[in-house]
Amino acid sequence: MVKEFITACPRNCYSTCSLVVQVDNNKVVGIKPLPLNQATPFGGCLKGQSYVERANSSDRILYPLRKTKGSFKRISWNEALDEIANRLVTYRNRFGQQSVLFYAASGMAGLLNDFSVKFWRHIYGGATTVYGNLCWPAGLEATRLTLGANKHNVPWDLENAGLIILWGKNPAESNIHEMVPLNAAIDKGAKLVVIDPRRTASSQRAHLLIQPLPSTDAALALAVASILIKNQWIDKQFIDSYVLGFEKFAAHVAQYDFQWASDITGVPIEMIEKLAWYIGNVKPMTLIPGYGMQRYTNGGQTVRTILTLSVITGNIGKPGACWHYANLQSYVFDDVLEPLCYYPPEMPDGVIRRSISTARLGEDMLTTSNPELKMIWVERGNPLTQNPNTDTVLQAFRKLDFRVVVEQFMTDTALEADVVLPAKNMFEQSDIIGSYWNPYIQLKQKVVEPAGEVKPETEIYWLLAKRLGFDEQTLSLFLLPPGDEHVDKYLDSRLAIFNLTLNDLKKGPILAPGLEEIAFSDFKFPTPSGKIELYSEQVKTLWNEDPLPVYKPAEELFQNPTPFPLFLMSPNTKNRIHSQFNNLKIIKLFSPKPEVHINPVDAAPRNISDGDMVEVFNNRGSIKLAAKVTYEVRRGCVVVHNGWWLTQGAQINFLSEGRETDMGHGSAFHNNRVAVKLVESSK
């Protein structure tokens, strides 16, 4: 008999959809929507529907595997854990705890991930970890330094906007549920402006499409701010009441005009004028920046500069008026509310611990010494696909003595492992998750028993810790004993802080306790001054950047002369979450092979036609893939969607450099120029 359970998608995605999962005889057989969630009433996207295949895939890793002479063989859990424990003890005794690197990413969200950190910190006694983040920290830090916190209006408030600006964001692919209130707002008369070097599906109803060169958005914003101030298209009362540093900012931007911005961005002057008019005269405005443009070396300052346009026009703290970057109000249990996790961590008393940069993972792994790295443990991540400069990461992995990867499928990273441990999927252990877009806390509910010999990571760490000599009484202070009853007890204890229970969440998503549906509606800003800070001393003291928002050319992109004439863009696609999902048959129907999108103006002199095989290369590496000749990408740019595996033919990070953003320790892996040449004609 088919049973139905309420759950939620734990992927690194805006939507964090509520779902109804159908189970028959311990097997996931269907996925349905849950209209109770106002943010995601229509349920899962293509990826969400593919969970049926993902959960039951014959390619899934169900048993521990050991690589011997280049091939993987099934081994028992005792064999796997005994070898890992022996390695951990040996490396700790001979070289120290820091010789082991613990790497975890954002493959699956949940409170139980905390126990991974507790194992390495308290049970193993400290290890080398990574700081920073591949996704969004430059923008998080820029917003925090300006507004004091990262939060925005509830998604359905978008219907109240008179002007919506998608600045470097393509929700039709990356945040599909946002298109519902966006289209409703347009139906009510709202204007839509899209700023993106590509013509995406999100721009189909746009009243204005502006296509700047990648990484030049701050120059565009500074010129617009200058004209807003000169024309008095600003909210002086709001500025006088709630803004620090406006006079300095106004004097600073007075030097920037449309011609200056046009020369840098490649945007015609008349388009910049139209943008300024819209922002200055159509209210209320919701400005929605994407995450891609803060993945440049100037990313934090770019976000600060764009944010000024919401601030000086008074579009903060009101219905329909919002800076819509990240809404962390549902992370009620999580330190991400204060994004200090993006700084190199302090050393806890008595714990030997150090961190290396996730943006420079390969380089830092190779150069780390005293002690040098001997072993890595990877979970919830695929760094050989997703981290910058794959060639260097690959060298660093192969230099290690021993590699452990906890994974569901044989990813690029798993293929480099010595031991692969089977990872749970989202249906095999309960957990609580938040969202950085919708305002709910949700239960990712266990609905089936783990397949094969799969063990949740919490159980893996418990069993491993026992092999390190800890008794169960000591372990229970830090780790979670095996068994659903212990998981439920722990989650209930966290929920009790807010007078909630697991049974409450089993009925559906719950709006985050203390939620402000209209963010900053009390006009309280938790900055040092208590005001919105256009001038921020913290920017100088924390990041050694200009206290005022500025434009700085991104590294590499504007170094002339260069043998690599094209800007490389590597956006997300609706068909996967970075490197997840594209191994599934249902996804391959819609995304069968990697392509490079190139404008006809750039394709013609290279004798490239649609469907030809081409090489995309720079001085770091090259990839070969099919060309798609299209006007959807502006001239001077090429696009390869990120997340393709090396085994799938187009690992984009062979072309990227390991650089950090100007603030937040983000990864500036979009700072890439390339050349493209014909390899084989399709004719």
C-alpha positions in Angstrom: 0.0 0.0 0.0 1.3 3.4 -0.9 1.9 5.8 2.0 2.5 9.5 1.8 4.9 11.6 4.0 5.6 15.3 4.1 9.3 16.2 3.5 11.4 18.9 2.0 14.3 19.1 -0.5 17.6 19.7 1.3 19.7 20.8 -1.7 21.6 24.0 -2.0 18.8 25.8 -3.8 16.7 28.9 -3.2 13.4 27.1 -3.2 13.9 24.3 -0.6 10.6 22.9 -1.8 8.1 21.2 0.4 7.2 17.8 -1.1 4.9 14.9 -0.5 6.8 11.6 -1.0 5.0 8.4 -1.9 6.4 5.2 -0.5 5.5 1.6 -1.3 7.2 -1.4 0.3 10.2 0.7 1.5 10.7 2.2 -1.9 10.2 5.8 -3.1 7.7 5.7 -5.9 6.4 9.2 -6.4 6.8 12.9 -5.6 3.9 15.4 -5.2 3.6 19.1 -4.4 2.6 20.4 -1.0 0.5 23.6 -1.4 0.8 24.4 2.3 4.1 26.1 1.5 3.2 29.5 0.1 6.7 29.9 -1.4 6.7 26.5 -3.2 3.0 25.5 -3.7 3.6 23.8 -7.0 6.1 21.4 -5.7 9.4 20.1 -7.0 11.1 21.0 -10.3 12.6 18.5 -12.7 15.3 17.7 -10.2 12.7 17.2 -7.5 10.8 14.8 -9.7 14.0 12.9 -10.4 14.3 11.9 -6.8 12.4 8.7 -7.6 15.2 7.7 -10.0 17.9 9.0 -7.7 16.7 7.1 -4.7 16.4 3.8 -6.7 19.3 4.2 -9.1 21.3 1.1 -9.9 24.4 3.3 -10.0 24.0 4.2 -6.3 26.9 3.2 -4.0 25.4 0.8 -1.4 28.4 -0.7 0.2 31.9 0.3 1.3 34.4 0.2 -1.5 38.2 -0.1 -1.5 40.4 0.8 -4.4 43.1 -1.8 -5.2 45.3 -1.6 -8.2 43.1 1.0 -9.8 39.7 -0.7 -9.4 37.1 -0.6 -6.6 36.2 -3.8 -4.7 33.4 -4.2 -2.1 34.6 -4.6 1.4 32.8 -4.9 4.8 32.1 -2.0 7.1 34.5 -3.5 9.7 37.3 -3.6 7.1 36.6 0.0 6.0 36.3 1.5 9.5 39.3 -0.5 10.8 41.6 0.8 8.1 40.3 4.4 8.4 40.8 4.3 12.2 44.3 2.9 11.9 45.2 5.6 9.4 43.8 8.3 11.7 45.8 7.0 14.7 48.9 6.7 12.6 48.8 10.1 11.1 47.9 11.7 14.4 50.8 10.0 16.3 53.4 10.6 13.6 52.5 14.0 12.2 49.7 15.5 14.3 46.0 15.9 13.8 46.5 18.7 11.3 47.9 16.2 8.8 44.2 15.2 8.2 42.0 17.5 6.1 38.2 17.4 6.7 36.4 18.8 3.7 32.6 19.2 3.7 30.4 21.2 1.3 26.7 21.9 0.8 25.5 18.7 -0.8 22.7 18.2 1.8 21.6 20.6 4.4 20.5 19.7 8.0 21.2 20.2 11.7 22.8 16.7 11.9 25.8 17.9 9.8 27.0 19.6 13.1 28.1 16.1 14.3 30.7 15.9 11.6 32.4 19.0 12.9 32.1 17.7 16.5 33.8 14.5 15.5 36.8 16.2 14.0 37.0 18.8 16.7 36.3 16.9 19.9 36.9 13.2 19.1 39.8 13.4 16.8 41.2 16.4 18.6 41.3 18.9 15.7 42.1 18.6 12.0 42.8 20.9 9.1 39.5 22.2 7.8 38.5 24.7 5.1 37.2 28.2 5.5 35.2 30.3 3.0 32.6 29.2 0.6 32.1 28.5 -3.1 28.6 30.1 -3.2 27.7 33.5 -1.8 29.9 34.9 1.0 31.1 38.1 -0.7 27.4 39.1 -1.1 26.5 38.0 2.4 29.3 40.0 3.9 28.6 43.1 1.8 24.9 43.0 2.8 25.8 42.4 6.5 28.2 45.3 6.5 25.7 47.6 5.0 22.3 46.6 6.5 23.6 44.7 9.5 21.8 41.4 8.7 20.9 39.2 5.8 17.1 39.0 5.4 14.5 40.0 2.9 10.7 40.2 2.5 8.8 36.9 2.2 8.7 35.7 -1.4 5.0 36.4 -2.0 5.6 40.1 -1.1 7.1 40.4 -4.6 3.6 40.8 -5.9 3.5 44.3 -4.3 6.5 45.6 -6.2 6.0 48.3 -8.8 9.5 47.7 -10.2 11.5 44.4 -10.1 15.1 44.4 -11.1 16.8 41.0 -11.7 20.4 42.0 -11.5 22.5 39.0 -12.6 19.8 36.5 -11.5 17.9 34.1 -13.7 15.1 32.7 -11.5 13.4 30.9 -14.4 16.3 28.4 -14.0 17.8 28.9 -10.6 14.7 29.9 -8.5 11.7 28.8 -10.5 9.1 29.4 -7.8 10.1 33.1 -7.7 8.6 33.4 -11.2 5.1 32.9 -9.8 4.9 36.2 -7.7 7.2 37.9 -10.3 4.7 37.2 -13.1 1.8 38.1 -10.9 3.4 41.5 -10.2 3.9 42.1 -13.9 0.2 41.2 -14.5 -0.7 43.9 -12.0 1.4 46.4 -13.9 4.9 46.1 -12.4 7.9 46.9 -14.6 10.6 44.3 -15.0 14.3 45.2 -15.7 16.8 42.4 -16.3 20.6 43.1 -16.1 22.5 40.2 -17.4 25.1 39.6 -20.2 22.8 36.8 -21.3 19.3 36.9 -22.6 17.7 34.3 -20.4 14.3 32.9 -20.0 13.8 35.3 -17.1 14.0 38.2 -19.5 11.1 37.2 -21.7 8.7 39.7 -20.1 11.3 42.4 -19.4 10.6 46.0 -20.2 14.3 46.7 -20.3 17.2 44.3 -20.8 20.7 45.6 -20.1 23.8 43.5 -21.0 27.0 44.7 -19.3 30.3 43.0 -19.6 30.8 40.5 -16.8 32.2 41.9 -13.5 31.5 45.6 -14.5 28.2 45.9 -12.6 29.6 48.2 -9.9 30.5 50.8 -12.6 26.9 50.7 -13.9 25.5 51.1 -10.4 27.8 54.0 -9.5 26.8 56.0 -12.6 23.1 55.3 -11.9 23.6 56.4 -8.3 25.3 59.6 -9.5 22.3 60.5 -11.7 19.8 59.6 -9.0 21.4 62.1 -6.7 21.9 64.8 -9.2 18.2 64.6 -10.3 17.0 64.3 -6.7 15.4 60.9 -7.5 16.2 59.9 -3.9 14.3 59.5 -0.6 15.8 62.3 1.4 13.7 61.6 4.5 14.7 58.0 4.5 18.3 58.9 4.1 18.3 61.5 6.9 16.6 59.1 9.3 18.4 55.8 8.6 21.5 56.2 6.5 25.1 56.8 7.6 27.7 58.2 5.1 25.3 59.6 2.4 27.2 62.9 2.1 30.5 61.1 1.6 28.9 58.7 -0.9 27.3 61.5 -2.8 30.6 63.4 -3.2 32.3 60.1 -4.2 29.8 59.2 -7.0 29.6 62.7 -8.4 32.7 62.0 -10.6 30.9 59.1 -12.4 28.8 59.8 -15.4 27.0 57.7 -18.1 29.9 57.9 -20.5 32.4 56.6 -18.0 30.1 53.7 -17.2 29.3 53.0 -20.8 33.0 52.8 -21.7 33.6 50.2 -19.0 30.4 48.1 -19.2 29.7 48.3 -22.9 26.2 49.4 -22.2 24.9 52.2 -24.4 24.3 55.5 -22.7 20.6 55.6 -23.5 20.1 52.3 -21.7 21.9 53.5 -18.6 19.6 56.6 -18.6 16.5 54.4 -18.9 17.7 52.3 -15.9 18.3 55.4 -13.8 14.8 56.7 -14.7 13.1 53.4 -13.7 14.9 53.2 -10.4 14.3 56.9 -9.6 10.6 57.0 -10.6 8.9 53.6 -10.3 8.1 52.5 -6.7 8.2 50.4 -4.7 11.3 48.6 -6.1 12.5 45.1 -5.2 16.1 44.6 -6.4 17.1 40.9 -6.7 20.8 40.3 -7.3 22.1 36.9 -8.2 25.1 35.2 -6.8 27.2 34.9 -9.9 28.5 38.5 -10.0 29.8 38.4 -6.5 32.1 35.4 -7.5 34.7 37.9 -8.9 37.6 39.4 -7.1 35.6 42.6 -6.9 32.4 40.8 -5.8 31.8 42.3 -2.4 32.2 45.8 -3.5 30.0 45.1 -6.5 27.2 44.0 -4.2 27.7 47.0 -1.9 27.5 49.3 -4.8 24.3 47.8 -6.3 22.7 47.8 -2.8 23.2 51.6 -2.6 20.5 52.0 -5.2 17.9 50.4 -2.9 19.1 52.5 0.0 19.2 56.0 -1.5 15.7 55.5 -3.0 14.3 54.3 0.3 13.4 50.9 -1.0 14.1 49.0 2.3 11.7 47.9 5.0 8.4 48.4 3.1 5.9 46.1 1.2 7.2 45.6 -2.3 10.5 47.4 -1.5 13.3 45.1 -0.7 16.9 44.1 -1.2 16.3 40.5 -2.0 19.7 38.8 -1.7 19.5 36.2 1.1 16.8 35.5 3.8 18.4 33.7 6.7 15.5 34.1 9.0 14.7 30.4 8.9 18.2 29.5 10.0 17.1 29.8 13.6 19.4 27.1 14.9 22.4 28.1 12.8 25.5 30.3 13.2 25.0 31.4 9.6 22.9 34.2 11.0 26.2 35.8 11.8 28.4 34.7 8.9 31.6 34.4 11.0 31.8 30.9 9.6 33.3 32.5 6.5 36.3 33.8 8.5 39.3 31.6 9.3 38.1 30.0 12.6 39.7 30.8 15.9 41.5 28.1 17.7 39.3 26.7 20.6 41.2 26.1 23.8 42.9 22.8 23.9 42.1 22.0 20.2 44.7 21.8 17.5 43.0 23.2 14.4 43.9 25.1 11.3 42.1 26.0 8.1 42.9 26.5 4.5 41.0 28.4 1.8 38.3 26.6 -0.1 38.8 29.1 -3.0 42.5 28.1 -3.1 42.0 24.5 -2.1 44.4 22.8 -4.5 47.2 25.4 -4.0 46.8 25.4 -0.2 46.7 21.6 0.0 50.0 21.4 -1.9 51.8 24.2 0.1 50.5 23.4 3.6 53.4 22.2 5.8 54.3 21.6 9.4 52.7 19.1 9.1 51.9 18.6 5.4 48.6 16.9 4.6 48.6 13.1 4.5 44.8 12.3 4.4 41.5 13.8 3.4 37.9 13.0 4.4 35.3 14.4 2.0 31.6 14.5 2.5 28.6 16.4 1.0 30.9 17.7 -1.7 32.6 17.1 -5.0 35.7 19.3 -4.9 37.3 17.8 -8.0 34.4 19.2 -10.0 33.3 22.3 -8.1 36.4 23.9 -6.7 38.6 26.3 -8.8 41.6 25.1 -10.7 40.8 21.4 -11.0 44.2 20.5 -12.2 45.8 21.8 -9.0 43.1 20.1 -6.8 43.7 16.9 -8.7 47.5 17.1 -8.1 46.9 17.8 -4.4 44.5 14.8 -4.0 47.0 12.5 -5.7 49.9 13.7 -3.5 48.0 12.5 -0.3 48.7 9.1 1.2 45.0 8.3 1.8 41.6 9.6 0.7 38.1 8.8 2.1 35.0 10.0 0.3 31.4 9.6 1.6 29.2 9.6 -1.5 26.0 8.3 -3.1 27.5 8.1 -6.7 30.9 7.6 -8.3 31.7 11.3 -8.8 35.0 12.7 -10.0 36.0 13.0 -6.4 34.9 9.5 -5.4 36.9 8.1 -8.3 40.1 9.5 -6.7 39.3 7.9 -3.3 41.0 5.0 -1.6 37.9 4.2 0.4 34.4 5.2 -0.6 31.7 5.0 2.1 28.0 4.9 1.0 26.1 8.0 1.9 22.5 8.3 3.0 20.0 10.0 0.7 17.4 12.5 1.8 14.8 9.9 2.6 16.9 7.7 4.9 17.3 9.9 8.0 15.2 12.7 9.5 16.7 16.2 9.8 15.6 19.8 10.1 16.4 22.4 7.4 16.0 26.0 6.7 16.1 28.0 3.5 17.9 31.1 2.2 14.8 32.2 0.3 11.6 30.9 1.7 10.8 31.7 5.4 10.0 28.2 6.7 11.7 25.7 8.9 11.0 22.2 7.6 11.4 18.5 8.4 13.3 16.4 6.0 11.6 13.2 7.2 12.9 9.7 7.1 10.5 7.6 5.0 12.5 4.5 4.1 15.2 2.4 5.7 18.6 2.9 4.2 19.3 0.8 1.1 22.0 -1.9 1.0 24.5 -1.3 3.8 24.1 2.5 3.8 24.7 4.2 7.1 24.0 7.8 8.0 27.1 9.9 8.7 26.1 10.2 12.4 26.4 6.4 12.7 29.6 6.3 10.7 31.3 8.8 13.1 29.9 6.9 16.2 31.4 3.6 15.0 34.7 5.2 14.0 35.0 7.0 17.4 34.6 3.7 19.2 37.5 2.4 17.2 39.5 5.3 18.4 39.1 4.1 22.0 36.2 6.2 23.3 33.5 4.7 25.5 29.9 5.3 24.8 29.3 7.5 27.8 32.0 9.9 26.6 30.9 9.7 23.0 27.3 10.7 23.9 28.6 14.1 25.1 29.6 14.9 21.5 28.1 12.5 19.0 24.7 10.9 18.3 24.3 7.1 19.0 22.8 5.0 16.2 19.1 4.8 16.0 16.1 6.9 14.9 15.1 7.4 18.5 18.3 9.3 19.2 17.8 11.4 16.1 14.2 12.3 17.0 15.2 13.1 20.6 18.0 15.4 19.5 15.8 17.2 16.9 13.0 17.6 19.4 15.4 19.1 21.9 16.3 21.8 19.3 12.7 22.5 18.4 11.8 22.8 22.1 13.6 26.1 22.2 10.8 27.5 20.1 8.0 25.4 21.7 7.8 23.2 18.6 8.0 19.4 18.2 8.8 17.0 15.4 5.1 16.1 15.2 4.4 19.8 14.4 6.8 19.7 11.5 5.5 16.3 10.3 2.3 18.2 9.4 4.0 20.6 7.2 6.4 23.6 7.1 6.3 26.2 9.8 7.1 29.9 9.4 10.3 30.7 11.2 9.8 31.9 14.8 10.2 35.7 14.9 9.8 36.1 11.2 9.6 39.6 9.8 7.5 39.2 6.7 8.7 42.7 5.6 12.4 42.7 6.5 13.7 45.7 8.4 10.1 47.1 8.8 11.1 48.3 12.2 13.9 50.2 10.6 16.4 48.8 13.0 19.8 48.0 11.5 22.2 45.9 13.6 25.3 47.8 12.3 27.8 49.5 14.6 26.1 52.8 14.0 22.5 51.4 14.1 22.0 52.8 10.6 22.5 51.6 7.1 26.2 52.2 6.4 27.0 53.4 3.0 30.3 54.4 4.6 31.6 51.4 6.6 34.7 51.5 8.7 34.4 47.7 9.1 35.0 47.2 5.4 38.4 48.8 5.9 39.3 47.1 9.2 38.0 43.6 8.3 38.9 43.5 4.6 41.2 46.4 3.9 38.8 47.7 1.2 37.5 51.2 0.6 34.9 52.1 3.2 32.8 53.5 0.3 31.4 51.3 -2.4 33.8 51.4 -5.4 34.4 49.8 -8.8 37.7 48.0 -9.2 38.5 46.0 -12.4 38.3 42.3 -11.8 41.7 40.5 -11.9 42.6 39.0 -15.3 39.5 40.1 -17.1 40.8 43.5 -18.1 44.5 42.8 -18.5 45.5 43.7 -22.0 46.9 42.6 -24.3 45.7 39.0 -23.7 45.8 35.9 -25.9 42.4 35.0 -24.5 39.8 37.5 -25.9 36.5 36.1 -24.5 34.9 36.4 -21.1 34.0 32.9 -19.8 30.7 32.7 -17.9 29.7 29.5 -16.0 26.2 30.0 -14.7 23.9 27.4 -13.1 21.3 25.5 -15.0 17.8 24.3 -14.1 18.8 20.7 -14.8 21.1 20.2 -11.8 22.4 21.7 -8.5 26.0 22.3 -9.5 27.4 18.8 -10.0 24.4 16.9 -8.6 21.7 15.1 -10.7 23.3 15.1 -14.1 24.2 11.4 -13.9 20.5 10.5 -13.9 18.7 9.3 -17.0 15.7 11.6 -16.7 18.0 14.6 -16.5 20.1 13.5 -19.4 17.0 13.6 -21.6 16.9 17.4 -21.1 20.7 17.9 -20.8 22.4 15.2 -22.8 25.8 16.8 -23.4 27.9 19.9 -22.5 27.8 22.9 -24.8 29.5 26.3 -25.1 27.2 29.1 -26.1 28.8 31.7 -28.4 27.4 34.7 -30.2 27.3 34.5 -34.0 29.5 37.6 -34.2 32.2 35.7 -32.3 31.6 32.4 -34.0 31.9 33.6 -37.6 35.6 34.7 -37.7 36.5 31.4 -36.0 34.6 29.4 -38.7 32.4 27.9 -35.9 28.9 26.7 -36.8 26.2 25.3 -34.6 27.0 21.8 -33.4 30.7 22.0 -34.3 33.2 20.5 -31.8 35.4 23.3 -30.4 38.1 23.7 -27.8 37.7 26.3 -25.0 41.1 27.0 -23.4 43.4 29.3 -21.5 46.8 29.0 -19.9 45.3 26.8 -17.1 43.6 24.1 -19.2 41.2 23.2 -21.9 37.9 21.4 -22.6 36.4 20.1 -25.8 32.6 20.3 -26.3 29.9 21.2 -28.9 29.2 24.8 -29.9 25.8 26.4 -29.7 25.7 29.5 -31.7 23.1 31.9 -30.2 22.3 35.5 -29.7 21.3 34.7 -26.1 24.8 35.5 -25.0 26.3 38.9 -25.7 29.3 39.3 -28.0 32.6 39.0 -26.3 31.3 36.3 -23.9 31.0 32.5 -24.0 28.9 30.4 -21.6 29.5 26.9 -20.3 27.1 25.8 -17.5 28.9 24.6 -14.4 28.7 21.2 -12.8 29.7 18.8 -15.7 31.9 16.0 -14.4 35.3 15.2 -15.9 33.8 11.9 -16.9 31.0 13.8 -18.7 33.5 15.7 -20.8 33.5 19.4 -19.8 34.9 20.1 -16.3 34.8 23.9 -16.4 37.1 24.4 -13.5 40.1 23.3 -15.5 39.8 26.8 -16.8 39.4 28.7 -13.5 42.0 30.1 -11.0 41.8 29.7 -7.3 41.3 33.3 -6.1 39.4 34.8 -3.1 36.8 37.6 -3.4 37.5 41.0 -1.9 35.5 40.2 1.2 33.9 37.1 2.8 36.5 34.6 1.6 34.4 33.7 -1.3 35.6 32.0 -4.5 36.3 34.3 -7.4 36.3 31.5 -10.0 34.5 33.6 -12.6 37.6 35.7 -13.3 38.4 33.9 -16.5 39.3 34.8 -20.0 39.4 32.1 -22.7 40.0 31.5 -26.4 37.8 29.2 -28.6 38.9 27.4 -31.7 37.3 24.9 -34.1 38.2 21.3 -33.6 35.8 19.4 -35.9 33.0 20.6 -38.1 29.6 19.0 -37.7 28.9 19.3 -41.5 
